[in-house]
Amino acid sequence: TETETETMSETETTSKTETEKQSETKTEAELQSEAQKPPMETQTTSEPVLESVAVAEGSVSEGDFAVLVKGTAIPLGGDMRNYVGLLGDPDDFASAKSCTEAGEDKVYTYGGAVIYTYITNGADIISLIEVTGGEALPSGIHIGSTKDEVIAAYGSNYTEDGTELLYQIGNKTIGLQMTNEKVSFMELFGL
């Protein structure tokens, strides 16, 4: 009986060992099979990147309605009183009595940027910015940018008025005068 018990024990141990070896062998075979398959991450990652490159056309946002003057973004509709201290004395300045409120409407010139303001509720509101020089819009569009660069920055949802491309959000407009497929004049207006 002791011999039978020992034999059964050895048989059970051998059986367990063979089962464990089969599990290990199966696991090794599975690992080899998985190693031969291309990684799933690579396939998943590359497809969305290709899709996003294909639809990489820009669009206009509220932040685009500004001009960078001396490194400071001057926004259409902003209060010029907040920016005069940052920009320093303008290269040229003009003012005239306001037709609508007490105070003066003003014109500030900094380099190739001319900023027009009007008085309302004591604020000096920026109503028009014209650019003929080296200043740029926040998107990087500047005098000399190509039509393709403009579309890459702002998209193809524009209106053409003669040779001018107009981008609008609400009552604000970016006007880009094109000469030989390049920006030759920029203006931001509205309100």
MOFEN-V63491 format. One record per helix or strand of 2 or more residues. SS is the DSSP state (@ for helix, = for strand). FROM is the first residue (numbers start at 1). LEN is the number of residues. If there is no record, write none. Layout:
ss->SS from->FROM len->LEN
ss->SS from->FROM len->LEN
This chain:
ss->@ from->2 len->35
ss->@ from->40 len->15
ss->@ from->62 len->3
ss->= from->66 len->4
ss->= from->72 len->4
ss->@ from->81 len->7
ss->= from->92 len->6
ss->= from->104 len->7
ss->= from->113 len->8
ss->= from->123 len->9
ss->@ from->147 len->8
ss->= from->159 len->3
ss->= from->164 len->6
ss->= from->172 len->8
ss->= from->182 len->9
